[in-house]
């Protein structure tokens, strides 16, 4: 009988301790970390979608703009560089790796802008349904990239805030010592300059 009561008390104490730990924010840091990693995966997915569309766009433009080899070559080279820079979830705390990734993607964005500007010189290309469909897909992809980056930035902000505020700071100093703040996307220098529009 005494053993049963002692066992019941131990069970109740463990249950209460479990409820206290779950309600005190212990799970918050790993949950927010996983959400930020998932948002990063979505960013990479959207960039990959863009990279997959580019060969189709280049092929379509090549048929019309044979003399624009420099522009087409720069797009192909920028795509190759952008797809060669990979960042996995373990590197999200390294701002230099994030910047390297952003720079490669920015170079590709610039090359795509020049490619789409080439279409202005080719009226047949501008009216081609394949080109218009691909141009629309790229525009939609750029919008998806912007949304994915915004969602990643918000997830990282929430995670980093949890590491620095109470009660998360207590868990970060004890149970999650290895967790470091994640790097955010930042606008590159070219984004600070408004684009030149010429008619």
C-alpha positions as CSV (number, residue, x, y, z in Angstrom):
1,X,0.0,0.0,0.0
2,X,2.8,2.4,0.9
3,X,4.6,1.5,-2.3
4,X,1.5,2.2,-4.3
5,X,1.0,5.6,-2.7
6,X,4.7,6.5,-3.2
7,X,4.4,5.4,-6.8
8,X,1.3,7.5,-7.3
9,X,3.0,10.6,-5.8
10,X,6.0,10.1,-8.1
11,X,3.7,9.8,-11.1
12,X,1.8,13.0,-10.1
13,X,5.1,14.8,-9.5
14,X,6.4,13.8,-12.9
15,X,3.1,14.8,-14.5
16,X,3.2,18.2,-12.8
17,X,6.8,18.7,-13.7
18,X,6.1,17.7,-17.3
19,X,3.2,20.3,-17.5
20,X,5.4,23.0,-16.0
21,X,8.3,22.3,-18.4
22,X,6.0,22.3,-21.4
23,X,4.3,25.5,-20.3
24,X,7.5,27.3,-19.5
25,X,8.8,27.6,-23.0
26,X,11.2,24.8,-23.3
27,X,9.8,23.7,-26.6
28,X,9.7,27.3,-28.0
29,X,13.3,27.5,-29.2
30,X,13.4,24.2,-31.1
31,X,10.0,24.9,-32.6
32,X,11.0,28.4,-33.8
33,X,14.3,27.0,-35.1
34,X,12.5,24.4,-37.2
35,X,10.1,27.0,-38.5
36,X,13.0,29.2,-39.6
37,X,14.7,26.2,-41.3
38,X,11.4,25.4,-43.1
39,X,11.1,29.0,-44.3
40,X,14.7,28.8,-45.6
41,X,13.8,25.6,-47.5
42,X,11.0,27.5,-49.1
43,X,13.4,30.3,-50.1
44,X,15.6,27.7,-51.7
45,X,12.7,26.1,-53.4
46,X,11.6,29.4,-55.0
47,X,15.1,30.1,-56.2
48,X,15.3,26.6,-57.7
49,X,12.0,27.1,-59.4
50,X,13.4,30.3,-61.1
51,X,16.6,28.4,-62.0
52,X,14.5,25.6,-63.6
53,X,12.6,28.2,-65.7
54,X,15.6,30.0,-67.1
55,X,16.8,27.4,-69.6
56,X,13.3,27.5,-71.2
57,X,13.4,31.3,-71.3
58,X,16.9,31.4,-72.8
59,X,15.9,28.8,-75.5
60,X,12.9,30.8,-76.4
61,X,14.8,34.1,-76.7
62,X,17.7,32.4,-78.6
63,X,15.4,31.6,-81.5
64,X,14.7,35.3,-82.0
65,X,17.7,37.1,-80.7
66,X,20.7,35.2,-82.1
67,X,23.0,38.2,-82.0
68,X,22.3,38.8,-78.3
69,X,24.8,36.1,-77.3
70,X,26.5,38.1,-74.6
71,X,23.2,38.7,-72.7
72,X,22.2,35.0,-73.1
73,X,25.7,33.8,-72.0
74,X,25.6,36.0,-68.9
75,X,22.2,34.6,-67.9
76,X,23.5,31.0,-68.3
77,X,26.6,31.8,-66.4
78,X,24.7,33.6,-63.6
79,X,22.3,30.7,-63.4
80,X,25.2,28.2,-63.1
81,X,26.8,30.3,-60.3
82,X,23.5,30.8,-58.4
83,X,22.7,27.1,-58.5
84,X,26.2,26.1,-57.3
85,X,25.9,28.1,-54.1
86,X,24.0,26.0,-51.6
87,X,23.3,26.7,-47.9
88,X,21.9,24.1,-45.7
89,X,20.1,24.7,-42.4
90,X,23.3,24.2,-40.4
91,X,24.9,27.3,-42.1
92,X,22.0,29.7,-41.4
93,X,24.0,31.2,-38.5
94,X,26.8,32.3,-40.9
95,X,26.1,35.8,-42.3
96,X,29.0,35.4,-44.8
97,X,27.4,32.3,-46.3
98,X,24.0,34.0,-46.5
99,X,25.6,37.0,-48.2
100,X,27.4,34.8,-50.7
101,X,24.1,33.1,-51.6
102,X,22.3,36.5,-51.9
103,X,25.1,37.9,-54.1
104,X,24.8,34.9,-56.5
105,X,21.0,35.3,-56.7
106,X,21.3,39.1,-57.2
107,X,23.7,38.5,-60.1
108,X,21.2,36.2,-61.7
109,X,18.4,38.7,-61.1
110,X,20.4,41.4,-62.9
111,X,21.1,39.0,-65.9
112,X,17.5,38.2,-66.1
113,X,16.6,41.9,-66.2
114,X,19.0,42.4,-69.1
115,X,17.5,39.4,-70.9
116,X,13.9,40.7,-70.5
117,X,15.1,44.1,-71.7
118,X,16.4,42.4,-74.9
119,X,12.8,41.5,-75.8
120,X,12.1,45.2,-76.4
121,X,14.2,44.9,-79.6
122,X,12.3,42.0,-81.0
123,X,8.6,42.6,-81.6
124,X,8.1,39.0,-82.8
125,X,9.5,37.7,-79.5
126,X,7.2,40.0,-77.4
127,X,4.1,38.6,-79.1
128,X,5.3,35.0,-78.9
129,X,3.0,33.0,-76.5
130,X,5.8,30.9,-75.1
131,X,7.9,34.0,-74.3
132,X,4.9,35.7,-72.7
133,X,4.1,32.6,-70.6
134,X,7.7,32.2,-69.4
135,X,7.9,35.9,-68.7
136,X,4.7,35.6,-66.6
137,X,6.1,32.6,-64.8
138,X,9.3,34.5,-64.0
139,X,7.4,37.4,-62.7
140,X,5.3,35.1,-60.5
141,X,8.5,33.4,-59.3
142,X,10.1,36.7,-58.3
143,X,7.0,37.5,-56.3
144,X,7.1,34.1,-54.6
145,X,10.8,34.6,-53.8
146,X,10.0,38.0,-52.2
147,X,7.3,36.4,-50.1
148,X,9.5,33.4,-49.1
149,X,12.3,35.8,-48.1
150,X,9.9,37.9,-46.1
151,X,8.6,34.8,-44.3
152,X,12.1,33.6,-43.6
153,X,13.1,37.0,-42.2
154,X,10.1,37.0,-39.9
155,X,10.8,33.4,-38.8
156,X,14.4,34.3,-38.0
157,X,13.4,37.5,-36.2
158,X,11.0,35.5,-34.0
159,X,13.7,32.8,-33.3
160,X,16.5,35.3,-32.6
161,X,14.1,37.3,-30.3
162,X,13.3,34.2,-28.4
163,X,17.0,33.5,-27.8
164,X,17.4,37.0,-26.3
165,X,14.2,37.4,-24.3
166,X,12.8,35.9,-21.1
167,X,12.2,33.0,-20.6
168,X,13.9,31.9,-23.8
169,X,17.2,33.4,-22.7
170,X,17.2,31.0,-19.7
171,X,16.7,28.0,-22.0
172,X,19.3,29.3,-24.5
173,X,21.8,29.7,-21.7
174,X,21.1,26.1,-20.3
175,X,19.5,23.5,-22.5
176,X,20.1,25.1,-25.9
177,X,23.6,26.5,-25.5
178,X,24.6,25.5,-29.0
179,X,21.8,27.5,-30.6
180,X,23.1,30.7,-32.2
181,X,21.1,33.5,-33.8
182,X,20.4,32.9,-37.5
183,X,21.5,35.3,-40.2
184,X,18.8,37.4,-41.9
185,X,18.5,38.4,-45.6
186,X,19.7,41.9,-46.1
187,X,19.3,44.1,-49.2
188,X,22.5,44.2,-51.3
189,X,24.0,47.5,-52.3
190,X,22.5,47.4,-55.8
191,X,19.0,47.3,-54.2
192,X,19.6,50.7,-52.6
193,X,19.8,52.3,-56.0
194,X,16.6,52.9,-58.0
195,X,16.5,51.2,-61.4
196,X,17.0,53.4,-64.5
197,X,14.1,53.3,-66.8
198,X,14.7,54.4,-70.4
199,X,12.1,54.9,-73.1
